[in-house]
Structures are given as C-alpha cells and as structure tokens.
Amino acid sequence: MTSTSHHRHPAESPAPDDRAPAPALGLRQTLESRAAGHAHRYTRISPIVLRLCIGLIFCWFGALKFFPGASAAEDFAISAMTELTRGLIPAPVCLLLLAVLETSIGLALLTGFLLRWALAAFFLHMAGVLLSLLVLPDASWHTAAVPTFEGQYVIKNIALVAAGLHIAADELTP
C-alpha cells in the first residue's frame, strides 16, 4: 500500500485527518446521544406517566370528598355545582356526585379501563370546574386578573387540561 492510497490496513494507525473528535466534543456527542435515547423512551411512556399521575390526583381528591370537611375545595366545589345546576341538586348530593365522578375518572385513568369514557367525563368536569370562575366571581376573584385562593385552585387546572389533551391524543392515535 502506498502512502497516497485511501485504503489502509486495519492495523495501520489512522491518518491525521481521520482522528477522533476532540475529547470534549466526543463527550458532548455521547451525552447528547444518551439524552436522545432517554428522550425517545420518555416520549413513548409520557402519556402513560401523565395518565397515572392525573389518575392518582383524581382518586385522591375525589376520595377526600367522600369525607365531609376533608377537602379544602369542598365548599367552593359545592357552591359551583349548586350554581351550575341552578340549585336542583342538594349540597350533600353535589359532594357525593363529585366524589364519585372524580374517583371514577381517577380509577379509569389508573387502570386504562373505559379510558375514552373517562376522558370525556374528565373534559366535561374540567369545563364545569373552569366555569366556576364565571359563575362564582366573588369567590374566584379579588379584582380583575387577581384570583382568590379558590380561583388559583381552579386556574391550576389548566395544566391538568393540557395533560388530559396529551393523554387523549395518545389514546386516539392509532
């Protein structure tokens, strides 16, 4: 083999222009490669992780409503549901219905059983929760754009809706 040949014997050392990248660049590429592998795995499992986390939250908060006085949002939730139903459902029944609804949604999210029905119930429930900002303005807002503690409690549900959209998109994607 001549020195001008582009083919070399495996035992020969690489030519200067064939050297491995500088150690820092090699480490960076290795880290990026590892991160990409983890990101790919997380992309596959993220809907399941979200589904389980949201399911746990719904089970927990729903279960609290089975025990009058245990939920910090109990009075606000009863007031909102009473207002939304025009008082047709008595307060204790409102609380029980919310407990059953939230716990059922949570169990469905945790197990994946009847998931599409649970997602429909989830989005209807979230619509009702967010409507409470409008139907209970005195309890939701100090002034325009300054929510009360209860209003903040409701507004954070926007993040749950975003998570629900991710779960639903995964469920509905063939």
VOGU-3710 file (C-alpha; in Angstrom, 3 decimals, decimal comma):
1> mtstshhrhp> 0,000/0,000/0,000  1,319/3,405/-0,874  1,077/6,485/1,267  -1,318/8,105/-1,227  -3,811/5,269/-1,041  -7,085/5,969/0,729  -7,332/2,360/1,788  -5,329/1,298/4,766  -4,768/-1,905/6,549  -6,825/-2,266/9,771
11> aespapddra> -3,617/-2,478/11,803  -2,312/0,825/10,479  -2,869/3,921/12,583  -5,319/6,483/11,200  -4,077/9,353/9,098  -4,033/12,740/10,879  -7,258/13,892/9,152  -9,080/10,728/10,328  -8,554/11,384/14,042  -11,381/11,069/16,514
21> papalglrqt> -13,028/14,313/17,565  -11,603/16,229/20,481  -12,498/14,653/23,832  -14,908/17,457/24,822  -16,808/17,120/21,559  -16,847/13,346/21,898  -18,209/13,602/25,438  -20,831/16,100/24,296  -21,919/13,824/21,468  -22,055/10,869/23,842
31> lesraaghah> -24,191/12,817/26,327  -26,479/14,053/23,558  -26,791/10,527/22,233  -27,666/9,193/25,675  -30,106/12,037/26,276  -31,749/11,360/22,918  -32,163/7,713/23,847  -33,791/8,640/27,152  -35,955/11,268/25,448  -37,136/8,689/22,910
41> rytrispivl> -38,073/6,270/25,692  -39,813/9,026/27,652  -41,727/10,108/24,537  -43,146/6,588/24,374  -44,086/6,405/28,060  -45,030/10,029/28,786  -48,761/9,542/28,079  -48,791/6,600/30,498  -46,885/8,566/33,147  -49,284/11,501/32,768
51> rlciglifcw> -52,309/9,189/32,823  -51,150/7,554/36,049  -50,280/10,873/37,716  -53,579/12,526/36,780  -55,403/9,350/37,800  -53,741/9,449/41,210  -54,659/13,123/41,676  -58,288/12,458/40,741  -58,548/9,406/43,000  -57,006/11,283/45,894
61> fgalkffpga> -59,044/14,478/45,571  -62,205/12,513/44,772  -61,740/10,239/47,792  -61,377/13,277/50,060  -64,861/14,386/49,010  -66,333/11,178/50,472  -65,409/12,572/53,886  -67,186/15,880/54,512  -64,734/18,521/55,683  -61,635/16,707/54,369
71> saaedfaisa> -61,331/18,566/51,051  -60,011/22,127/51,086  -62,074/22,878/47,984  -65,282/21,325/49,279  -67,291/24,496/49,923  -66,209/26,098/46,668  -66,982/22,909/44,706  -70,432/22,578/46,282  -71,200/26,251/45,607  -70,081/25,943/41,991
81> mteltrglip> -72,056/22,764/41,363  -75,132/24,196/43,083  -74,887/27,299/40,894  -74,285/25,294/37,712  -77,291/23,031/38,432  -79,463/26,011/39,466  -79,885/24,501/42,923  -81,636/21,389/41,660  -79,173/19,115/43,461  -78,827/19,437/47,244
91> apvcllllav> -75,339/20,254/48,587  -74,651/16,837/50,192  -75,639/15,114/46,953  -73,379/17,502/44,975  -70,452/16,498/47,138  -71,215/12,787/46,769  -71,614/13,114/42,980  -68,314/14,976/42,710  -66,630/12,326/44,861  -67,952/9,503/42,678
101> letsiglall> -67,175/11,342/39,438  -63,611/12,306/40,358  -62,790/8,912/41,858  -64,249/7,110/38,822  -62,243/9,271/36,426  -59,146/8,622/38,525  -59,638/4,846/38,592  -60,228/4,760/34,837  -57,062/6,768/34,233  -55,074/4,496/36,559
111> tgfllrwala> -56,340/1,269/35,024  -56,998/2,325/31,423  -60,445/0,684/31,732  -63,145/2,688/29,878  -60,490/5,302/29,213  -62,297/7,112/26,400  -65,426/7,492/28,529  -63,286/8,695/31,407  -61,562/11,244/29,184  -64,941/12,565/28,020
121> afflhmagvl> -66,030/12,833/31,680  -62,689/14,444/32,537  -63,083/17,206/29,939  -66,732/17,833/30,897  -65,699/18,018/34,552  -62,845/20,406/33,737  -65,266/22,599/31,763  -67,503/22,774/34,832  -64,560/23,496/37,108  -63,324/26,311/34,871
131> lsllvlpdas> -66,865/27,699/34,547  -66,846/28,202/38,303  -64,582/31,195/37,677  -67,521/32,810/35,889  -70,451/31,620/37,985  -68,766/32,409/41,322  -66,916/35,629/40,514  -66,948/36,941/44,093  -65,395/33,719/45,396  -62,950/33,437/42,461
141> whtaavptfe> -61,570/36,952/42,067  -60,344/39,738/44,325  -60,235/42,063/41,302  -59,827/41,538/37,581  -56,847/39,222/36,974  -56,219/38,767/40,732  -57,714/35,423/41,728  -58,598/34,403/45,257  -57,095/31,250/46,731  -60,072/29,315/45,372
151> gqyviknial> -59,639/30,974/41,969  -55,987/29,955/41,921  -57,025/26,413/42,845  -59,274/26,382/39,762  -56,835/28,113/37,391  -54,136/25,490/38,005  -56,481/23,010/36,340  -55,372/24,442/33,005  -52,267/22,267/33,436  -54,481/19,228/34,050
161> vaaglhiaad> -56,387/20,007/30,855  -53,108/20,157/28,912  -52,098/16,798/30,389  -55,527/15,407/29,517  -55,110/16,560/25,926  -51,797/14,687/25,720  -53,394/11,556/27,163  -56,380/11,827/24,797  -54,145/12,395/21,766  -52,203/9,255/22,653
171> eltp> -55,399/7,258/23,211  -56,934/8,376/19,926  -53,792/7,917/17,819  -53,836/4,551/16,021
//
